[in-house]
Amino acid sequence: MILIEELLSLDAIFASLKARSRRHAFETMIARLAESHALDRARALELLWEREKLGSTATGGGIALPHALVEGIDGALGCFARLDKPIGFDAPDDRPVDLLFLLLVDTAHGAQHARTIAHISLVMSQKPLQTALRRTKSRDEIFDLLTSFEHKATRS
């Protein structure tokens, strides 16, 4: 399992992302990751979209955890976005999504992929964290919230 503090940098956090659709959110988040990492943007987007076609990565409660295995990246990359307006995501509860945690993992680390998604899901499922993420205004606060709630979740 890879910890959130290892996946996420401040530059990979959107405090208020304006996205018209799932695809637009993915494109914007991947573009941000590509600014500081070797990443084939078109391939990463294609792989995320292929995964979404298998079934929505929305977990309910306004949360989505889009993810894909991508060959050639360095380990794992994360990007978090709080959307300025929720978007449809074919969620199991039909609720639109406003909190996204995108994860890309190198194919060589595929075994860690499922464990990391499960870990992020556990952290993101905490209602007090969701409430706090929806109220905060800065990338620093978002990072601090995610990592502090991650520590609480791993101690439980």
DSSP file (Angstrom, degrees, kcal/mol; ACC not computed):
  #  RESIDUE AA STRUCTURE BP1 BP2  ACC     N-H-->O    O-->H-N    N-H-->O    O-->H-N    TCO  KAPPA ALPHA  PHI   PSI    X-CA   Y-CA   Z-CA
    1    1 A M              0   0    0      0, 0.0     2,-0.5     0, 0.0   112,-0.1   0.000 360.0 360.0 360.0 139.4    0.0    0.0    0.0
    2    2 A I        -     0   0    0    110,-0.3     2,-0.1   111,-0.1   117,-0.1  -0.905 360.0-125.3-106.9 132.0    1.2    3.5   -0.9
    3    3 A L    >>  -     0   0    0     -2,-0.5     3,-1.2     1,-0.1     4,-1.2  -0.409  16.0-120.1 -77.9 152.3    0.3    6.3    1.5
    4    4 A I  H 3> S+     0   0    0      1,-0.3     4,-2.3     2,-0.2     3,-0.5   0.879 113.4  59.0 -57.2 -41.2   -1.5    9.4    0.4
    5    5 A E  H 34 S+     0   0    0      1,-0.2    -1,-0.3     2,-0.2   142,-0.0   0.734 107.8  47.4 -65.6 -19.3    1.4   11.6    1.6
    6    6 A E  H <4 S+     0   0    0     -3,-1.2    -1,-0.2     1,-0.1    -2,-0.2   0.718 116.4  43.5 -87.5 -24.4    3.7    9.7   -0.9
    7    7 A L  H  < S+     0   0    0     -4,-1.2    71,-2.0    -3,-0.5     2,-0.4   0.775 107.4  61.6 -87.5 -30.8    1.2   10.0   -3.8
    8    8 A L     <  -     0   0    0     -4,-2.3     2,-0.3    -5,-0.2    71,-0.1  -0.836  52.4-175.9-115.9 132.7    0.1   13.5   -3.5
    9    9 A S    >   -     0   0    0     -2,-0.4     3,-1.4    69,-0.4    -3,-0.0  -0.803  42.8-108.6-113.3 164.2    2.0   16.8   -3.8
   10   10 A L  G >  S+     0   0    0     -2,-0.3     3,-1.4     1,-0.3    -1,-0.1   0.863 119.9  59.8 -59.2 -35.1    0.4   20.3   -3.3
   11   11 A D  G 3  S+     0   0    0      1,-0.3    -1,-0.3     3,-0.0    -3,-0.0   0.720  99.5  58.3 -65.6 -19.9    0.7   20.9   -7.0
   12   12 A A  G <  S+     0   0    0     -3,-1.4    68,-2.5    21,-0.0     2,-0.4   0.031  89.6  92.0 -99.8  25.8   -1.6   17.9   -7.6
   13   13 A I  E <   -a   80   0A   0     -3,-1.4     2,-0.6    66,-0.2    68,-0.2  -0.983  56.0-162.6-123.3 129.3   -4.4   19.3   -5.5
   14   14 A F  E     -a   81   0A   0     66,-2.6    68,-2.1    -2,-0.4     3,-0.3  -0.953   3.6-170.3-107.6 119.2   -7.3   21.3   -6.9
   15   15 A A  E    S+     0   0A   0     -2,-0.6    -1,-0.1     1,-0.3     2,-0.1   0.736  86.9   8.9 -79.7 -22.8   -9.2   23.2   -4.2
   16   16 A S  E    S-     0   0A   0      2,-0.0     2,-0.5    68,-0.0    -1,-0.3  -0.560  76.9-174.1-159.1  86.0  -11.9   24.2   -6.7
   17   17 A L  E     -a   83   0A   0     65,-2.6    67,-2.7    -3,-0.3     2,-0.9  -0.712  17.7-145.0 -89.2 128.7  -11.8   22.6  -10.1
   18   18 A K        +     0   0    0     -2,-0.5     2,-0.4    65,-0.2    65,-0.1  -0.833  33.0 165.8 -91.7 106.5  -14.2   23.7  -12.8
   19   19 A A        -     0   0    0     -2,-0.9    66,-0.1    66,-0.3     3,-0.1  -0.984  31.3-163.4-127.5 134.0  -15.1   20.6  -14.7
   20   20 A R  S    S-     0   0    0     -2,-0.4     2,-0.3     1,-0.1    -1,-0.1   0.704  76.1  -5.2 -84.8 -21.7  -18.0   20.1  -17.2
   21   21 A S  S  > S-     0   0    0      1,-0.1     4,-2.3    66,-0.1     5,-0.2  -0.943  78.3 -89.9-159.8 172.7  -17.8   16.3  -17.2
   22   22 A R  H  > S+     0   0    0     66,-0.3     4,-2.8    -2,-0.3     5,-0.2   0.950 125.3  50.0 -56.0 -51.1  -15.9   13.3  -15.9
   23   23 A R  H  > S+     0   0    0      1,-0.2     4,-2.8     2,-0.2    -1,-0.2   0.902 109.8  50.0 -59.1 -43.3  -13.8   13.3  -19.0
   24   24 A H  H  > S+     0   0    0      2,-0.2     4,-2.3     1,-0.2    -1,-0.2   0.906 110.9  49.8 -62.9 -41.8  -13.0   17.0  -18.6
   25   25 A A  H  X S+     0   0    0     -4,-2.3     4,-2.5     2,-0.2     5,-0.2   0.936 112.1  48.1 -61.2 -46.1  -12.0   16.4  -14.9
   26   26 A F  H  X S+     0   0    0     -4,-2.8     4,-2.8     1,-0.2     5,-0.3   0.926 111.4  50.2 -60.1 -45.8   -9.8   13.5  -15.9
   27   27 A E  H  X S+     0   0    0     -4,-2.8     4,-2.3     1,-0.2    -1,-0.2   0.917 113.0  46.0 -59.5 -44.5   -8.1   15.6  -18.7
   28   28 A T  H  X S+     0   0    0     -4,-2.3     4,-1.8     2,-0.2    -1,-0.2   0.906 114.5  46.6 -67.1 -42.3   -7.4   18.5  -16.3
   29   29 A M  H  X S+     0   0    0     -4,-2.5     4,-2.0     2,-0.2    -2,-0.2   0.906 113.6  48.0 -68.6 -41.5   -6.1   16.3  -13.5
   30   30 A I  H  X S+     0   0    0     -4,-2.8     4,-2.5    -5,-0.2    -2,-0.2   0.905 108.8  54.7 -65.1 -40.6   -3.8   14.3  -15.9
   31   31 A A  H  X S+     0   0    0     -4,-2.3     4,-0.9    -5,-0.3    -1,-0.2   0.901 107.7  50.5 -59.2 -40.2   -2.5   17.5  -17.4
   32   32 A R  H >X S+     0   0    0     -4,-1.8     3,-0.7     1,-0.2     4,-0.5   0.926 111.0  47.6 -64.0 -44.4   -1.5   18.7  -14.0
   33   33 A L  H >X S+     0   0    0     -4,-2.0     3,-1.1     1,-0.2     4,-0.9   0.875 107.3  57.3 -63.3 -36.7    0.3   15.4  -13.2
   34   34 A A  H 3< S+     0   0    0     -4,-2.5    -1,-0.2     1,-0.2     5,-0.2   0.697  91.6  72.0 -69.6 -18.4    2.1   15.6  -16.6
   35   35 A E  H << S+     0   0    0     -4,-0.9    -1,-0.2    -3,-0.7    -2,-0.2   0.821 116.8  18.2 -64.4 -29.7    3.5   19.0  -15.7
   36   36 A S  H << S+     0   0    0     -3,-1.1     2,-0.3    -4,-0.5    -2,-0.2   0.352 122.3  56.4-125.5   5.4    5.9   17.4  -13.2
   37   37 A H  S  < S-     0   0    0     -4,-0.9     2,-0.7     2,-0.1    -1,-0.1  -0.983  85.5-104.5-138.6 149.0    6.0   13.8  -14.2
   38   38 A A        +     0   0    0     -2,-0.3     2,-0.3    34,-0.1    36,-0.2  -0.630  62.1 151.7 -70.1 113.0    6.9   11.8  -17.3
   39   39 A L        -     0   0    0     -2,-0.7     2,-1.2    -5,-0.2     3,-0.1  -0.966  51.4-134.0-153.2 126.7    3.4   10.8  -18.4
   40   40 A D     >  -     0   0    0     -2,-0.3     4,-2.8     1,-0.2     5,-0.2  -0.731  26.1-164.5 -80.2 100.5    1.8   10.0  -21.7
   41   41 A R  H  > S+     0   0    0     -2,-1.2     4,-2.5     1,-0.2     5,-0.2   0.893  83.0  49.1 -58.8 -45.3   -1.4   12.1  -21.2
   42   42 A A  H  > S+     0   0    0      1,-0.2     4,-2.3     2,-0.2    -1,-0.2   0.911 113.8  46.1 -63.5 -42.5   -3.4   10.6  -24.0
   43   43 A R  H  > S+     0   0    0      2,-0.2     4,-2.6     1,-0.2    -2,-0.2   0.920 112.0  50.7 -67.4 -43.5   -2.6    7.0  -22.9
   44   44 A A  H  X S+     0   0    0     -4,-2.8     4,-2.4     1,-0.2    -2,-0.2   0.918 112.2  47.6 -60.3 -43.6   -3.4    7.8  -19.2
   45   45 A L  H  X S+     0   0    0     -4,-2.5     4,-2.6    -5,-0.2    -1,-0.2   0.920 111.2  51.2 -63.3 -43.5   -6.7    9.3  -20.2
   46   46 A E  H  X S+     0   0    0     -4,-2.3     4,-2.4    -5,-0.2    -2,-0.2   0.911 111.5  47.2 -59.3 -43.7   -7.5    6.3  -22.4
   47   47 A L  H  X S+     0   0    0     -4,-2.6     4,-2.1     2,-0.2    -1,-0.2   0.888 111.8  49.7 -68.3 -39.3   -6.7    3.9  -19.6
   48   48 A L  H  X S+     0   0    0     -4,-2.4     4,-2.2    -5,-0.2    -2,-0.2   0.924 112.5  48.1 -62.4 -43.2   -8.8    5.8  -17.1
   49   49 A W  H  X S+     0   0    0     -4,-2.6     4,-1.9     2,-0.2    -2,-0.2   0.887 108.9  53.0 -67.3 -38.6  -11.7    5.9  -19.5
   50   50 A E  H  X S+     0   0    0     -4,-2.4     4,-0.9     1,-0.2    -1,-0.2   0.912 110.2  48.8 -60.5 -42.0  -11.4    2.2  -20.2
   51   51 A R  H >X S+     0   0    0     -4,-2.1     3,-0.7     1,-0.2     4,-0.6   0.902 108.8  52.9 -64.4 -40.5  -11.6    1.5  -16.5
   52   52 A E  H >< S+     0   0    0     -4,-2.2     3,-1.0     1,-0.2    -1,-0.2   0.848 101.9  59.9 -64.0 -34.7  -14.6    3.8  -16.2
   53   53 A K  H 3< S+     0   0    0     -4,-1.9    -1,-0.2     1,-0.3    -2,-0.2   0.772  97.9  59.6 -65.6 -25.5  -16.4    1.8  -18.9
   54   54 A L  H << S-     0   0    0     -4,-0.9    -1,-0.3    -3,-0.7     2,-0.2   0.749 133.8 -45.8 -71.6 -23.4  -16.1   -1.3  -16.7
   55   55 A G  S << S-     0   0    0     -3,-1.0    -1,-0.3    -4,-0.6    -2,-0.0  -0.625  73.3 -75.3 157.4 142.8  -18.1    0.5  -14.1
   56   56 A S        -     0   0    0     34,-0.3    34,-0.1    -2,-0.2    -4,-0.1  -0.216  27.4-145.5 -57.7 141.7  -18.1    3.9  -12.5
   57   57 A T        +     0   0    0     32,-0.1     8,-2.3    34,-0.0     2,-0.3   0.312  64.7 118.4 -90.2   7.6  -15.4    4.5   -9.9
   58   58 A A  E     -B   64   0A   0     31,-0.5     6,-0.3     6,-0.3     3,-0.1  -0.579  47.4-167.0 -70.9 136.7  -17.8    6.6   -7.9
   59   59 A T  E     -     0   0A   0      4,-2.3     5,-0.2     1,-0.3    -1,-0.1   0.513  44.0 -99.8-103.1  -7.7  -18.3    5.1   -4.5
   60   60 A G  E >  S+B   63   0A   0      3,-1.0     3,-1.0    35,-0.1    -1,-0.3  -0.280  96.2  73.3 105.6 163.1  -21.3    7.1   -3.4
   61   61 A G  T 3  S-     0   0    0      1,-0.2     3,-0.1    -2,-0.1    36,-0.0   0.693 127.0 -60.9  69.0  18.5  -21.7   10.1   -1.2
   62   62 A G  T 3  S+     0   0    0      1,-0.3    37,-2.2    33,-0.2    36,-2.2   0.637 107.0 124.8  85.0  13.8  -20.2   12.4   -3.8
   63   63 A I  E <   -Bc  60  99A   0     -3,-1.0    -4,-2.3    34,-0.2    -3,-1.0  -0.859  34.2-179.9-111.6 140.7  -16.8   10.6   -3.9
   64   64 A A  E     -Bc  58 100A   0     35,-2.1    37,-2.2    -2,-0.4    -6,-0.3  -0.997  13.9-166.3-137.4 144.9  -15.0    9.0   -6.9
   65   65 A L        -     0   0    0     -8,-2.3    37,-0.1    -2,-0.3    35,-0.1  -0.578  15.1-172.7-126.8  66.9  -11.7    7.2   -7.0
   66   66 A P        +     0   0    0      0, 0.0    37,-2.4     0, 0.0     2,-0.3  -0.365  16.9 166.1 -62.7 139.8  -10.8    7.0  -10.7
   67   67 A H  E     +d  103   0A   0     35,-0.2     2,-0.3   -19,-0.2    37,-0.2  -0.992  17.2 175.2-155.7 156.9   -7.7    4.8  -11.2
   68   68 A A  E     -d  104   0A   0     35,-1.6    37,-2.2    -2,-0.3     2,-0.5  -0.984  33.7-115.5-160.3 153.5   -5.6    3.0  -13.8
   69   69 A L  E     -d  105   0A   0     -2,-0.3     2,-0.5    35,-0.2    37,-0.2  -0.855  37.9-172.5 -90.0 126.0   -2.5    1.0  -14.3
   70   70 A V  E >   -d  106   0A   0     35,-2.6     3,-1.0    -2,-0.5    37,-0.5  -0.980  18.9-129.8-128.9 121.5   -0.2    3.0  -16.6
   71   71 A E  T 3  S+     0   0    0     -2,-0.5    35,-0.1    35,-0.2   -27,-0.0  -0.448  84.8  20.5 -70.4 137.5    3.1    1.6  -18.0
   72   72 A G  T 3  S+     0   0    0      1,-0.3    -1,-0.2    -2,-0.2     2,-0.2   0.451  84.2 123.2  92.0   1.2    6.2    3.7  -17.6
   73   73 A I  S <  S-     0   0    0     -3,-1.0     2,-1.3     2,-0.1    -1,-0.3  -0.555  73.1-100.0 -89.9 165.1    5.4    6.1  -14.8
   74   74 A D  S    S-     0   0    0    -36,-0.2     2,-1.0    -2,-0.2    -1,-0.1  -0.671  73.3 -63.6 -87.9  91.0    7.5    6.3  -11.7
   75   75 A G  S    S-     0   0    0     -2,-1.3    31,-3.4    30,-0.0     2,-0.3  -0.582 103.7 -19.2  77.2-101.1    5.7    4.2   -9.1
   76   76 A A  E     - E   0 105A   0     -2,-1.0     2,-0.4    29,-0.2    29,-0.2  -0.996  53.0-160.4-147.5 146.5    2.3    5.8   -8.4
   77   77 A L  E     - E   0 104A   0     27,-3.1    27,-2.7    -2,-0.3     2,-0.3  -0.986   7.7-166.4-130.2 138.3    0.8    9.3   -8.9
   78   78 A G  E     - E   0 103A   0    -71,-2.0   -69,-0.4    -2,-0.4     2,-0.3  -0.916   6.3-176.2-123.3 152.8   -2.2   10.8   -7.1
   79   79 A C  E     - E   0 102A   0     23,-2.1    23,-3.3    -2,-0.3     2,-0.4  -0.979   8.7-160.1-145.6 133.5   -4.2   13.9   -7.9
   80   80 A F  E     -aE  13 101A   0    -68,-2.5   -66,-2.6    -2,-0.3     2,-0.4  -0.923   9.2-177.3-116.8 140.5   -7.1   15.2   -5.7
   81   81 A A  E     -aE  14 100A   0     19,-2.6    19,-2.8    -2,-0.4     2,-0.6  -0.991  19.5-161.0-139.0 132.3   -9.8   17.6   -6.9
   82   82 A R  E     - E   0  99A   0    -68,-2.1   -65,-2.6    -2,-0.4    17,-0.2  -0.962  31.8-136.5-101.2 120.8  -12.7   19.3   -5.1
   83   83 A L  E     -a   17   0A   0     15,-2.8   -65,-0.2    -2,-0.6    -2,-0.0  -0.523   7.4-138.8 -81.1 143.6  -15.1   20.3   -7.9
   84   84 A D  E    S+     0   0A   0    -67,-2.7   -66,-0.1     1,-0.3    -1,-0.1   0.825  96.9  19.9 -69.8 -28.7  -16.7   23.7   -7.8
   85   85 A K  E    S-     0   0A   0    -68,-0.5   -66,-0.3   -66,-0.1    -1,-0.3  -0.994  93.8-109.9-138.3 133.7  -19.9   22.0   -9.0
   86   86 A P  E     -     0   0A   0      0, 0.0     2,-0.3     0, 0.0    12,-0.2  -0.223  33.4-153.8 -59.6 150.1  -20.8   18.3   -8.7
   87   87 A I  E     - E   0  97A   0     10,-2.3    10,-3.1     8,-0.1   -66,-0.1  -0.915  24.7 -94.5-125.5 153.5  -20.9   16.3  -11.9
   88   88 A G        +     0   0    0     -2,-0.3   -66,-0.3     8,-0.2     7,-0.1  -0.391  43.3 164.8 -64.6 141.6  -22.7   13.2  -12.9
   89   89 A F        -     0   0    0      6,-0.2   -31,-0.5    -2,-0.1    -1,-0.1   0.228  55.6-108.0-144.7  11.4  -20.6   10.0  -12.5
   90   90 A D        -     0   0    0      1,-0.1   -34,-0.3     4,-0.1   -32,-0.1   0.904  55.4-175.9  54.1  43.6  -23.1    7.1  -12.6
   91   91 A A    >   -     0   0    0      4,-0.3     3,-1.8     1,-0.1    -1,-0.1  -0.320  37.7-116.3 -70.1 152.7  -22.6    6.6   -8.9
   92   92 A P  T 3  S+     0   0    0      0, 0.0    -1,-0.1     0, 0.0   -33,-0.1   0.787 120.2  42.8 -61.0 -26.9  -24.3    3.7   -7.2
   93   93 A D  T 3  S-     0   0    0      2,-0.2    -2,-0.1     3,-0.0   -34,-0.0   0.312 111.4-122.1 -99.4   8.4  -26.4    6.2   -5.1
   94   94 A D    <   +     0   0    0     -3,-1.8    -4,-0.1     1,-0.2    -5,-0.0   0.552  66.6 140.0  62.6   9.7  -27.0    8.4   -8.2
   95   95 A R        -     0   0    0      1,-0.1    -4,-0.3    -6,-0.1   -33,-0.2  -0.662  56.7-115.5 -82.7 135.3  -25.5   11.3   -6.3
   96   96 A P        -     0   0    0      0, 0.0     2,-0.4     0, 0.0    -8,-0.2  -0.298  32.8-113.7 -66.2 158.4  -23.2   13.6   -8.4
   97   97 A V  E     + E   0  87A   0    -10,-3.1   -10,-2.3     1,-0.1   -34,-0.2  -0.752  41.3 160.1-100.3 137.6  -19.5   13.7   -7.5
   98   98 A D  E     +     0   0A   0    -36,-2.2   -15,-2.8    -2,-0.4     2,-0.5   0.415  66.7  61.8-129.2  -6.1  -17.6   16.6   -6.1
   99   99 A L  E     +cE  63  82A   0    -37,-2.2   -35,-2.1   -17,-0.2     2,-0.4  -0.976  62.6 178.4-125.0 118.1  -14.6   14.9   -4.5
  100  100 A L  E     -cE  64  81A   0    -19,-2.8   -19,-2.6    -2,-0.5     2,-0.5  -0.964  16.5-172.6-122.2 133.9  -12.2   13.0   -6.8
  101  101 A F  E     - E   0  80A   0    -37,-2.2     2,-0.4    -2,-0.4   -21,-0.2  -0.934  17.5-162.3-121.7 105.5   -9.0   11.2   -5.9
  102  102 A L  E     - E   0  79A   0    -23,-3.3   -23,-2.1    -2,-0.5     2,-0.4  -0.717   5.9-169.3 -92.2 135.6   -7.3   10.0   -9.1
  103  103 A L  E     -dE  67  78A   0    -37,-2.4   -35,-1.6    -2,-0.4     2,-0.4  -0.991  10.8-176.2-130.2 129.3   -4.7    7.3   -8.9
  104  104 A L  E     -dE  68  77A   0    -27,-2.7   -27,-3.1    -2,-0.4     2,-0.4  -0.994  10.3-174.0-121.1 128.9   -2.2    6.1  -11.5
  105  105 A V  E     -dE  69  76A   0    -37,-2.2   -35,-2.6    -2,-0.4   -29,-0.2  -0.977  29.3-111.0-125.9 135.7    0.0    3.2  -10.7
  106  106 A D  E >   -d   70   0A   0    -31,-3.4     3,-2.2    -2,-0.4   -35,-0.2  -0.344  28.0-121.5 -60.8 142.2    2.8    1.8  -12.9
  107  107 A T  G >  S+     0   0    0    -37,-0.5     3,-1.4     1,-0.3    -1,-0.1   0.786 112.0  64.3 -58.1 -27.9    2.0   -1.6  -14.3
  108  108 A A  G 3  S+     0   0    0      1,-0.3    -1,-0.3   -38,-0.2     3,-0.2   0.693 104.4  46.8 -69.2 -17.3    5.1   -3.0  -12.5
  109  109 A H  G X> S+     0   0    0     -3,-2.2     3,-1.4   -34,-0.2     4,-0.8  -0.027  73.0 130.3-110.9  28.2    3.5   -2.1   -9.2
  110  110 A G  H X>  +     0   0    0     -3,-1.4     4,-0.8     1,-0.3     3,-0.6   0.790  64.6  62.0 -55.3 -33.7    0.1   -3.6  -10.0
  111  111 A A  H 3> S+     0   0    0      1,-0.2     4,-0.7    -3,-0.2    -1,-0.3   0.841 104.7  48.6 -63.7 -32.0   -0.1   -5.6   -6.8
  112  112 A Q  H <> S+     0   0    0     -3,-1.4     4,-2.7     1,-0.2  -110,-0.3   0.690  94.6  78.4 -79.5 -18.1    0.0   -2.4   -4.8
  113  113 A H  H <X S+     0   0    0     -4,-0.8     4,-2.5    -3,-0.6     5,-0.2   0.943  95.9  41.6 -56.5 -54.5   -2.7   -0.9   -7.0
  114  114 A A  H  X S+     0   0    0     -4,-0.8     4,-2.3     1,-0.2    -1,-0.2   0.895 116.0  49.8 -64.4 -40.9   -5.7   -2.7   -5.3
  115  115 A R  H  X S+     0   0    0     -4,-0.7     4,-2.1     2,-0.2    -1,-0.2   0.893 111.9  48.5 -65.0 -38.9   -4.3   -2.2   -1.8
  116  116 A T  H  X S+     0   0    0     -4,-2.7     4,-2.8     2,-0.2     5,-0.2   0.915 110.9  49.6 -69.5 -42.0   -3.8    1.5   -2.4
  117  117 A I  H  X S+     0   0    0     -4,-2.5     4,-2.6    -5,-0.2    -2,-0.2   0.927 111.7  49.5 -60.1 -44.6   -7.3    2.0   -3.9
  118  118 A A  H  X S+     0   0    0     -4,-2.3     4,-2.2     2,-0.2    -1,-0.2   0.900 111.8  49.0 -61.3 -40.6   -8.8    0.2   -0.9
  119  119 A H  H  X S+     0   0    0     -4,-2.1     4,-2.3     2,-0.2    -2,-0.2   0.936 112.0  46.9 -65.2 -47.2   -6.7    2.4    1.5
  120  120 A I  H  X S+     0   0    0     -4,-2.8     4,-3.1     1,-0.2    -2,-0.2   0.897 111.1  53.2 -62.5 -39.5   -7.8    5.6   -0.2
  121  121 A S  H  X S+     0   0    0     -4,-2.6     4,-1.5    -5,-0.2    -1,-0.2   0.911 108.2  50.2 -60.6 -43.1  -11.4    4.4   -0.2
  122  122 A L  H  < S+     0   0    0     -4,-2.2     4,-0.3     2,-0.2    -2,-0.2   0.923 114.0  44.5 -61.3 -45.0  -11.2    3.8    3.6
  123  123 A V  H >< S+     0   0    0     -4,-2.3     3,-1.4     1,-0.2    -2,-0.2   0.948 114.6  47.9 -64.3 -48.7   -9.8    7.2    4.2
  124  124 A M  H 3< S+     0   0    0     -4,-3.1    -1,-0.2     1,-0.3    -2,-0.2   0.683  99.0  69.3 -70.0 -17.7  -12.2    9.0    1.9
  125  125 A S  T 3< S+     0   0    0     -4,-1.5     2,-0.6    -5,-0.2    -1,-0.3   0.578  71.2 109.2 -76.9  -8.1  -15.2    7.2    3.4
  126  126 A Q    X>  -     0   0    0     -3,-1.4     4,-2.1    -4,-0.3     3,-0.5  -0.583  62.1-151.4 -74.7 115.6  -14.9    9.1    6.7
  127  127 A K  H 3> S+     0   0    0     -2,-0.6     4,-2.5     1,-0.2     5,-0.2   0.874  93.4  54.8 -57.3 -43.0  -17.8   11.5    6.9
  128  128 A P  H 3> S+     0   0    0      0, 0.0     4,-2.2     0, 0.0    -1,-0.2   0.877 109.1  49.7 -61.0 -33.9  -15.9   14.1    9.0
  129  129 A L  H <> S+     0   0    0     -3,-0.5     4,-3.0     2,-0.2     5,-0.2   0.935 109.6  50.5 -67.2 -45.3  -13.2   14.2    6.3
  130  130 A Q  H  X S+     0   0    0     -4,-2.1     4,-1.8     1,-0.2    -1,-0.2   0.923 111.6  48.1 -58.0 -45.4  -15.8   14.7    3.5
  131  131 A T  H  X S+     0   0    0     -4,-2.5     4,-0.7     1,-0.2    -1,-0.2   0.931 113.7  46.7 -60.8 -46.7  -17.4   17.5    5.4
  132  132 A A  H >X S+     0   0    0     -4,-2.2     4,-1.8     1,-0.2     3,-0.8   0.893 109.9  53.1 -65.1 -40.6  -14.1   19.2    6.1
  133  133 A L  H 3< S+     0   0    0     -4,-3.0    -1,-0.2     1,-0.2    -2,-0.2   0.856 107.4  52.4 -63.4 -34.0  -12.9   18.8    2.5
  134  134 A R  H 3< S+     0   0    0     -4,-1.8    -1,-0.2    -5,-0.2    -2,-0.2   0.667 114.1  43.3 -76.5 -15.2  -16.1   20.4    1.2
  135  135 A R  H << S+     0   0    0     -3,-0.8    -2,-0.2    -4,-0.7    -1,-0.2   0.717  92.2  95.5 -99.4 -26.0  -15.5   23.4    3.5
  136  136 A T     <  -     0   0    0     -4,-1.8     3,-0.0    -5,-0.1    -3,-0.0  -0.242  51.4-163.6 -73.3 157.9  -11.8   24.1    3.1
  137  137 A K        +     0   0    0   -121,-0.0     2,-0.3     1,-0.0    -1,-0.1   0.502  59.8  65.4-117.7  -9.0  -10.5   26.6    0.6
  138  138 A S     >  -     0   0    0      1,-0.1     4,-2.1  -124,-0.1     5,-0.1  -0.863  69.6-130.3-126.6 154.9   -6.8   25.8    0.2
  139  139 A R  H  > S+     0   0    0     -2,-0.3     4,-2.8     2,-0.2     5,-0.2   0.883 110.6  56.2 -62.6 -39.7   -4.5   23.1   -1.2
  140  140 A D  H  > S+     0   0    0      1,-0.2     4,-2.6     2,-0.2    -1,-0.2   0.929 108.4  46.6 -59.6 -45.6   -2.5   23.1    2.1
  141  141 A E  H  > S+     0   0    0      2,-0.2     4,-2.7     1,-0.2    -1,-0.2   0.902 111.5  51.6 -64.2 -41.0   -5.6   22.5    4.1
  142  142 A I  H  X S+     0   0    0     -4,-2.1     4,-2.7     2,-0.2     5,-0.2   0.941 111.3  47.1 -61.2 -47.2   -6.7   19.7    1.8
  143  143 A F  H  X S+     0   0    0     -4,-2.8     4,-2.5     1,-0.2     5,-0.3   0.932 113.1  48.9 -60.1 -46.4   -3.4   18.0    2.0
  144  144 A D  H  X S+     0   0    0     -4,-2.6     4,-2.4    -5,-0.2     5,-0.2   0.904 112.5  48.5 -61.2 -42.0   -3.3   18.3    5.8
  145  145 A L  H  X S+     0   0    0     -4,-2.7     4,-2.6     2,-0.2     5,-0.3   0.949 112.0  48.1 -63.0 -49.4   -6.8   16.9    6.1
  146  146 A L  H  X S+     0   0    0     -4,-2.7     4,-1.7     1,-0.2    -2,-0.2   0.913 116.2  42.9 -59.5 -44.1   -6.1   14.0    3.9
  147  147 A T  H  X S+     0   0    0     -4,-2.5     4,-2.0    -5,-0.2    -1,-0.2   0.870 114.3  49.3 -74.7 -35.0   -2.9   13.0    5.6
  148  148 A S  H  X S+     0   0    0     -4,-2.4     4,-1.7    -5,-0.3    -2,-0.2   0.915 114.3  45.1 -70.4 -39.8   -4.3   13.5    9.2
  149  149 A F  H  X S+     0   0    0     -4,-2.6     4,-2.4    -5,-0.2    -1,-0.2   0.821 109.3  57.7 -70.6 -29.2   -7.4   11.4    8.4
  150  150 A E  H  X S+     0   0    0     -4,-1.7     4,-2.2    -5,-0.3    -2,-0.2   0.929 105.8  49.1 -62.8 -44.5   -5.2    8.8    6.8
  151  151 A H  H  X S+     0   0    0     -4,-2.0     4,-1.2     1,-0.2    -2,-0.2   0.888 111.2  50.0 -63.0 -38.6   -3.2    8.5   10.0
  152  152 A K  H  X S+     0   0    0     -4,-1.7     4,-0.9     1,-0.2    -1,-0.2   0.914 111.2  49.2 -63.8 -42.3   -6.4    8.1   11.9
  153  153 A A  H  < S+     0   0    0     -4,-2.4     3,-0.3     1,-0.2    -2,-0.2   0.861 109.8  50.4 -67.3 -35.9   -7.7    5.4    9.5
  154  154 A T  H  < S+     0   0    0     -4,-2.2    -1,-0.2     1,-0.2    -2,-0.2   0.732 109.1  52.2 -77.7 -20.4   -4.4    3.4    9.7
  155  155 A R  H  <        0   0    0     -4,-1.2    -1,-0.2    -3,-0.2    -2,-0.2   0.678 360.0 360.0 -84.4 -17.8   -4.5    3.4   13.5
  156  156 A S     <        0   0    0     -4,-0.9    -1,-0.2    -3,-0.3    -2,-0.1   0.476 360.0 360.0 -74.8 360.0   -8.0    2.1   13.6
